[in-house]
Amino acid sequence: MRLELTGRHVDVTPALRRVIERKLQRLDRIMNGGIVSVHAVLAKERGMMRTDLTVHARGDKFLHGAGAGRTWPLSLGQAVEKTTQQAAQIKGKWQKKKRRRPIEAASESGVAAPIVEKRKGPPRSERPHLVEVSRQPLRPMSVSDAAREISTNGDGVVVFRDRETAAVRVLYRRASGELTLVDTEM
C-alpha cells in the first residue's frame, strides 16, 4: 500500500505519519491487502483538525471518507470509519462473486442456466464429454410435438409430459441423426 500525505497548514511529522499508518492497518486487514494506494489530506481549519482520505482499492474502486475533530486521532478515526464501511460493502461484493455458482449467476442474469452434474469418478481425462443443455419447462405435449420442438430448439433433447399417458418422456437425437424416445418410470 502506497501512502501519500498532504498537509495544509500542518507539518506532517513522523509521529503523525505513524498514527495514520496505525489507523489504516485495520482498513488494510478488512480489504485483505486489496488497497493499492491511500491519499490523505490533513488540514487545520479554525482550531479543527480535518482529514480527507481517498483509498484506491483493486478493481478501480475508490473510497472516500472525511472526518473532523479537535485532535488528529479523532479526525482520522472518523475518516477511516467511513472508508471502512465502504470497504466492507466492496469486500462483500467480491466475496459474493467468488461464492456464486454458475446456476445462480445465470438465473440472476435471466439467461437459462446450464445443467451440470457434479459427480465423483475417474479423472477428467477419462470422463466422457459433457454436453450442457439449457433448462426447459416440463410441458404436456405429444410425441410429434416433441419431435417438432427438437428441430426448432437445436438442443437435440426435449423432456416432456405425454398428453395421453401423463408420463414423463425424453426424446433426443442420436449422433446418427435418428430420434430416440425414452420412457421413465415413477
C-alpha positions, 0 to 999 in steps of 0.5 A: 500500500502506497501512502501519500500525505498532504498537509495544509497548514500542518507539518506532517511529522513522523509521529503523525505519519505513524498514527495514520499508518496505525489507523489504516492497518485495520482498513488494510486487514478488512480489504485483505491487502486489496488497497493499492494506494491511500491519499490523505489530506490533513488540514487545520481549519479554525482550531479543527483538525480535518482529514480527507482520505481517498483509498484506491482499492483493486478493481478501480474502486475508490473510497472516500471518507472525511472526518473532523475533530479537535485532535488528529486521532479523532479526525482520522478515526472518523475518516477511516470509519467511513472508508471502512464501511465502504470497504466492507460493502466492496469486500462483500461484493467480491466475496459474493462473486467468488461464492456464486455458482454458475446456476445462480449467476445465470438465473440472476442474469435471466439467461437459462442456466446450464445443467451440470452434474457434479459427480465423483469418478475417474479423472477428467481425462477419462470422463466422457464429454459433457454436453450442457443443455439449457433448462426447459419447462416440463410441458404436456405435449405429444410425441410429434410435438416433441419431435417438432420442438427438437428441430426448432430448439437445436438442443437435440433433447426435449423432456416432456409430459405425454398428453395421453399417458401423463408420463414423463418422456425424453426424446433426443437425437442420436449422433446418427441423426435418428430420434430416440424416445425414452420412457421413465418410470415413477 
